[in-house]
């Protein structure tokens, strides 16, 4: 059994260390500040208070806020392509910023222009159709390919060599000329070739063949539940399940989230049930494994000194969604007794939240994201109102019920160990 576990950990470890998955995963994290800023501005824009809305309109702040969301949540593909390519470049020990900028250029070369009339003059410009959520997958593909091809060319010394007397910054600039030329021209030829297909451009092609089907699958409640089960299982083995699984699913969920935000910004209703705000509020009550349920159980029912101390120390962090202290302190890692409810709880939470949405009690959430550390209850109220709070409280109560019998077993074992340890110490003193 241990050999199989070692093999599993080895495979997962290799996946987690894959440079391409890490590049995508880190890129998603790097875009988080822009997403949060755009989401917070969106929340400010849609506060349903007549006086506030009148103030935004009369002061001109409404259009100003619109500019912010345009260049944050509606600009995500540009940010993603830069960060993915930068991460790949850095992983090969080349100038990541240079590779990132090259990838942005290639992405724009592949992006179709829109035609407009300004006065009597015809103008061509890049629209925002493909630089937001709809262009996410092309951004990831371009970022990975540009980063890898650039590294290949540099590794094989396909660049201009300068005399040793030339300053390093000048040498770097000239060294980039040939790789840039090859990659940009190659990208332009791809755009030219795709123009002869029915799709006309690479964005439409990828969106129809790859992105839309993946979003349909990844946006389903079944796939989401499976993803969180895998995340929890990986945590039980001491691996950061979220960072590993998010490398695969985050682009899908990010696209769905951005689509919801764009809909809200335009005054429409969001349509994607699965999005980051839905997941963070209901699948992660207190962090991974909906572990706030365990924290409360420990604080209220713990008899052993060990768990009493752990409960007092970890509860504040868990309320703010920081689960690592309790995950490693309880521990959840390599602990089958507490590992089982840790896996079951997010699954149960997801089903409850999904059911509440399907029956119409819980509205589809906008996809807005709050800063890390926003406490439970507060996050649900801001993102979904009082109904989201009610659903979150129900989930928390269910998770408490799931954790309780398992924790009692673990607590009794710890209590027995403490009693045995105390007895051994007393016997030593008597001797």
N, C-alpha and C positions, 0 to 999 in steps of 0.2 A: 504493500500500500504506500509506503514511504517513497519507493522508487517512482511510482506513478505520480505522486504529489510533486516530487523533485522535477520530473519531466514536465509537468504542467507549469510549474513555476519558471522553469528554464525557457519554455516556449513563450510564455507571457512576458518574461523579462526581455527576450529578444524583440518581441513586438513593441514593447514600451521604448526600447532603445533605437528603434528604426529611425533613421535620420529624416525620412520623408514624413512619417507620421508625426514625429516630434516637431518638424517645421510647421505643419498645419496646425497642430495643437497649440503651439506657442503663438502662432499668428492669431488664432481665435482669442487667446488671452490678451494679446497686445491691442486688439481692437476694442476690448471691453470698455476702456474709458470713454471712447467716442460713442459707443452704444449707450452707455449710462447717461452721458450728457444729453444726447438726443432724446432719450426716453424721459428724462426729468423735464426737459423743455416741453415735450409733448404733453406730459401731465399738467404742466402749468397752463398750456394752451387750452386744454379741454375741461378745466375746472368749471362745473356747471353753476356758476354764480353770475347772475345778470350784471351786477355792478362791475365785477371783475372783467367779464367779456366786453362790456362797453368801454372800460378803461383801456384794455388791450387794443381795441379797434381805434379809439379816438387818439391814443398816444402814438400809434404807429408801431407799438411793440409786437403786434401780431405778425406783421410782415418780417420784423427783425428776428423773432423767434423762428419763423419759417426758414430764414436763411441758415440758422444754426442747424436745424434738423436736416436741411438739404445737404449740408456738407459734413454730417455725422452719420446718422442712420441711413440716409439715402446715398451715401458715398462709400459704403462699406467695401464694395468690390475693389476699389482703388487701394484702400488701406490693406485689404487682405493680400492682394497680389504683391504689394511692396513687402509686407512682412514675411510672407511665405518665401519669396525669392531671397530676401535678406538672410533669413534663417538658413536656407540651403547654402548660400555663399559663405556664411560664417562657419558652417559645419565642415566645409572644404578648406577653411583657412584663407579665404579670399575676402576682399572688401565687401561686406554684406550690403552696405548702403548703396554702393555702386551697382551691385547686382539687382537690388530692389528697384532702383530708378530705371534700370534697363527693362525690367519686367513691366513697370508701369507704362513705359513707352510702347512696348510690344502689345500690351493690353489695349491701349488706345488705338494702335494701328489696326487692330482687329475689330474695333468698335465702330459700327456703321454711323455715318453722319446723318443728321436730320436737315431738311431744307426749310428755310423760313424766309419770310418777306418782311424786311424792315423798311418802311416807307415804300419806295419803289425799287429798292435794291434786294436782290436775292442773296441770302446768306446761308452758308453751311456751318453747322456746329454740332458738337457732341451733345446728345440729349442725356437725360438721367434715366433713360429706359433700362440701360444695361450696367450702370455703374453702382447700382444698389444691390438689393437681394437677388434680383434676376440674373445678375452677372457673377454671382459668388463662385459657381463651379468652374466657369472659364477662368476666373481669377486664380483659383487654386491650381488648376492645370497649368496655366501659363507660368505661375510662380515656380512650380516644381520643375517644369521643362526648361525654362530660361536659366534657373539656378544650376541645373545639372549640365546643360549644354555649355554654359559659360565655364564651369569647372573643368569639363572635358577638354575644351579648347585650351585653357590655361595649363592644364596638366600635360598636354601634348605640345606645349610651347608654340601654339599658333598665335603669336603676337610679335610686335615689333621690338627687337632688341636694341637697346641704346648703349653707348659707351659708358664705362664705369664712372667717367667724370661728370655725367649728367646727374643732377639732383634727383633723389628718389621720387619726389612728387611729380616731376616732369616725366620720369620714366614710367610711372604708373599710368599717367594720362595717355601716353603714346601706346603703352601695352594694351590698353582697353580698346583702341581703335578697331583693330581687326576683329576681335570677338564681337564687339558691338555691331560692326557692319554685317558680319555673317548672320547674326541672330536677328537683327532688325529686318534685313532684306529677306531672310528666310520667312519671317513672320508675315511680311507684306505679300510674299508669293503665296502663302497659305490663304490669306484673305482674298487674293485675286482668284485662286482656284475655287474656293468655296462660293464665290459670287456666281459661278456658273451652275450651282446646284439649286434645287427648288427653295432651299432655306435662305439663300442669298448671303448669309453671314454666319460666322462661327458661333455667335451667341445664340441665335435662333436654333441652330443645329444641336448644340450641346443641351440647351434648355429642353428641347422636345425629346431628344433621345435619352439623355442622362438625368438632368436635374429634376424635371417634372415627375418622372416615374419614381426616382429616389425619394422625393419629398412625399409622394403619396404613400410609399412604404414606411419611410422613417417617421412620417407624421401620424401614423396610425397608433392607437393606444396599445395594440399588441406588441409592436416593435419597441415602443417606449418602455413598456413594462419589462420586456426582455432585456433591454439595455440596462435598466436599473438593477435587475437581478444579477447581471454580470458584474456591474460596478460593485455591488455588495459582496459578491463572492470573492472578487479580487481583493477587496479590503480585508476580508477574513484571512487572506494569506499574507497580509502585510504590504500589499501593493496598492499604490494610489489609483484605485479603480476609476475614479472620475477622469483623471488626466489621460488614462489609457483609452477608455471607451470614447471619451469626447473627441479624441483625434479622428475617430471615424464618423461619429454622429453629429458633432457640433456644427459642421458646415450645413447639414440639413436643417437642424433646429434653428440655426442663425438665420437662414433664409426665410423660414416660416415666421420667425419673430420679426424680422425686418418687414415682411409683407404685412403683418398685422399693424405694426407701427405706421407704415405708409398709409394704410387704409384709414386709421384713426386720424392721422394728420390731414387727410383729404376730406374728412367728415363722414366716411363710410364706416360700416361695421366690420370688425376683424372677423376672419373666417377660419383661421387655423387654431383648432383647439390646443394642439401641442405647440407650445412656445416656451421660451425661457422663464417668463414670469409664472406661467402655470406650473412648470417643473419646480422652480425654486420655492414657491409658496406651499405646494402640496406634496411633492415627492421628497422634499428635503427639510422637513420640520425639525429644526435644530441641527441640520447637516445630514451627512450620509447616514442611511439606515433609519431616518426619522428618529435620531438617537435622543432627542429631547424626552421622548417617552421613557427611555431607560433612565435618564438623568433624574426625572421626577420620581420614578419608582425607587431609585437608590436613596434619594433624599428622604422620602417618606417611610420606606419600609426597612431600610438596611439595619441589621443587628450587629454585624461584624464591624470592628473598628476600622478595618481596611476600607470597606465600602463607605462607611460614614465619612471618612476623610476625603475619599475620592468624590463623593456626592457634593460636598461643600465646595471643593476646589473647582470642579468642572462645570457646575450648573450655570454660572454667569456666561461663560464662553459658549456653552451649548445653546442658550437662549438667543445668542447672537449668531447662531449658525456655524460656529467653529467647533467641529466635532472631533478633531484630532486628539485633544487631551483625554477625552473619555474613551475614544476608540483604542488608544494605546494604553490608557490607564486602567481600564476595567479588567482585563483588556478584551477587545473583540477579536483581535488578531490571534489566530491559532487557538481559539477558544470555541469549541463546537457548541457549548451550552448557550452562550450569548450570541454566537454566530447565526444560529437558526432564526431567532426573532429579528436580528439585524437584516437578514435577507427578506423575511416575510413582510416586515413593516412597510417599506416603500411600495411593495406590490399591493398591499391592502389599501394604502393611502391613494395610490393611483386609481384603483377601481372606484373608491368612494368619490374622488374628485371628478372622474369621468362620468359616473352615474349622475352626480349633482348637476353637471353641465348638460347632459343629454336630456334630463327631465325638465330643463329650463330654469332650475333654481339658481344656478351659477352661470353668469354670462361668460362668453369667451373673452379671455383676458387680452389686453392690448399688446402684450409683449414687452412692455416697459420693464426695465431692470433697475434695481436699487443697489446702492453701494454695498459691498461685502460688510457684514456686521450689523445690518439692519435687523433689529430684534423680531422674533416671532410675534404674531398678532399685529404689530405695527406694519410689518411688510404686507400682510394680507389685506389690512384695511386700506393702505395707500393704493395698492394695485387692484383691489377688487371690491372694496367697500365692505359693508357689514355682512353681506352674504358670504363673502370669501372668508371673513373671520369665523363665521359660524361653521363653515365646512372645515376650516383648519382646526378648530377646537374639537370637532367630531373626530377628525383624523387623529389628533393628539390623544384623545380618550381611548380610541381603538388601539393605538400603538402602546399606550400604557397597559392595556389589557393583554396585549400580545407579549410584552416584555415581562410582565409580573411573574408568571409561573416559572419562567426560565431563570429570572434573577433570584427568586427564592431558593432555587436549587443551588445556584452559584454562591449565594450568601450563606446558606447553611454549610456548604463545604468550607468556605472561608472561616466561618465561626468555629467549625470543628478543628481546623488547622490552628487557629489562635488558641483554642482550649488546650490542644495537644502541646503546643509550644509553651504555654504558660505552665502546664503540668511538668514538662521536662525541665524548665528553669527552676521550678520549686524543688524538684528532686535533686537538682545539681546543688542548690543552696543547702539543703539538708545534709548532703554528703560532705 
